[in-house]
Amino acid sequence: MTLRERLKDDTTAAMRSGDALRRDVLRMVQNAVYNIDKSKHTTMSDDEIVGVISREVKTRRESVEAFRAGGREDLATKEEAEIAILRDYLPEAMSDAELQALVEEGVAATGATSARDLGKVMGWLSPKIRGRADGKVASGLVAQALARVDVAAHDTGH
């Protein structure tokens, strides 16, 4: 079953069970996918749909922070409930060790030697972590790895 079919089936199930929040969140994802399909005149793959869901999770995380900063715990709680629903459709999250190993592999694979190469490494890394790790965390780890590479290069006199 494709991710698109699973979303459709789960939306129908949510409608039948009266789970309005789940129904609305899944409809929103389906509408976002539909709109992108129409604008690009294509049918998105499961990986591309995971990217859409990941962006929706990221948007909601930012909203949670903003709502908490504004003292709106009720809205922050609703956003967290939506994140929990969306997570069901994302691949299993990477462990810190897995992410760190992939960052090291990315630095080596791209031949990155300094902080200026951050974009090159992130370009290599992003498709591999989509939906499985936070891009902000990955970017921080890449920056740390590049700082170590840069220091090591200076220490050896290169």
C-alpha positions in Angstrom: 0.0 0.0 0.0 1.4 3.4 -1.0 1.5 6.2 1.5 -1.1 8.1 -0.5 -3.5 5.1 -0.2 -2.8 4.8 3.5 -3.6 8.5 4.0 -6.9 8.0 2.1 -7.9 4.9 4.0 -7.0 6.4 7.4 -8.9 9.6 6.6 -12.0 7.4 5.9 -11.5 5.5 9.1 -11.2 8.7 11.1 -14.4 10.0 9.5 -16.2 6.8 10.4 -14.9 6.8 14.0 -15.7 10.5 14.5 -12.0 11.5 15.1 -12.3 15.0 13.8 -8.7 16.1 14.6 -7.2 13.1 12.8 -9.6 13.5 9.9 -8.7 17.2 9.5 -4.9 16.6 9.8 -5.0 13.9 7.2 -7.2 15.9 4.9 -4.7 18.8 5.2 -1.8 16.5 4.1 -3.9 15.1 1.2 -4.7 18.6 0.1 -1.1 19.7 0.3 -0.1 16.7 -1.8 -2.9 17.2 -4.3 -1.9 20.9 -4.7 1.7 20.1 -5.4 0.7 17.3 -7.8 -1.4 19.8 -9.7 1.1 22.6 -9.8 3.9 20.3 -11.0 1.7 18.2 -13.3 3.0 15.0 -11.7 2.2 12.4 -9.1 4.4 12.6 -6.0 6.3 9.5 -4.8 6.1 8.3 -1.3 9.5 9.9 -0.5 8.1 13.3 -1.8 5.0 12.9 0.4 7.2 12.1 3.4 8.9 15.5 2.6 5.5 17.2 2.7 4.6 15.6 6.0 8.1 16.5 7.4 7.5 20.2 6.5 4.1 20.1 8.2 5.7 18.7 11.3 8.4 21.4 11.2 5.8 24.1 10.8 3.8 22.8 13.8 7.0 22.6 16.0 7.6 26.2 15.2 4.0 27.0 16.1 4.3 25.2 19.4 7.2 27.4 20.3 5.4 30.5 19.3 2.2 29.6 21.1 4.1 28.7 24.3 6.0 32.0 24.1 2.7 33.8 23.8 1.2 31.9 26.7 -1.3 29.9 24.5 -0.8 26.4 26.0 -4.2 25.3 24.6 -3.1 26.0 21.0 0.4 24.5 21.6 -1.2 21.3 22.9 -3.4 21.0 19.8 -0.3 21.5 17.5 1.5 18.7 19.5 -1.5 16.4 19.0 -1.3 17.1 15.3 2.5 16.3 15.3 1.7 13.0 17.0 -0.7 12.1 14.2 1.7 13.1 11.4 4.6 11.2 13.0 2.7 8.0 12.3 3.3 8.6 8.6 7.0 9.3 8.8 9.8 6.7 8.7 11.3 5.8 12.1 13.5 8.5 13.5 17.2 8.1 13.3 19.2 7.6 16.4 21.8 10.2 17.3 24.6 7.7 16.5 23.1 6.9 13.1 22.8 10.6 12.3 26.4 11.3 13.4 27.7 8.4 11.3 25.8 9.7 8.2 27.2 13.2 8.9 30.7 11.9 9.0 30.1 9.9 5.8 28.7 13.0 4.1 31.8 15.1 5.0 34.0 12.4 3.6 31.9 11.8 0.5 31.8 15.4 -0.5 35.4 16.1 0.4 34.3 19.0 2.6 37.2 20.8 4.4 35.7 23.9 6.0 32.5 25.6 7.1 32.1 27.0 3.6 31.2 23.4 2.5 28.2 23.2 4.8 25.8 23.5 1.9 27.5 20.9 -0.1 27.4 18.4 2.8 23.7 19.3 3.6 22.8 18.8 -0.1 24.3 15.3 0.1 22.7 14.5 3.5 19.2 16.0 3.2 17.7 13.3 1.0 19.1 10.6 3.2 17.6 12.0 6.4 14.3 13.4 5.1 11.5 12.6 7.6 13.9 10.8 9.8 15.9 13.6 11.5 15.6 17.3 12.1 17.4 19.3 9.5 18.4 21.9 12.1 20.1 19.3 14.3 21.8 17.7 11.2 23.1 21.1 10.2 24.6 21.7 13.6 26.3 18.3 13.6 27.7 19.0 10.1 29.0 22.4 11.3 30.7 20.6 14.3 32.2 18.0 12.0 33.5 20.6 9.6 35.0 22.6 12.4 36.9 19.4 13.5 38.1 18.8 9.9 39.2 22.4 9.6 41.1 22.3 12.9 42.7 18.9 12.0 43.8 20.4 8.6 45.4 23.4 10.3 47.1 21.2 13.0 48.8 19.0 10.3 50.0 22.1 8.5 47.8 21.8 5.4 
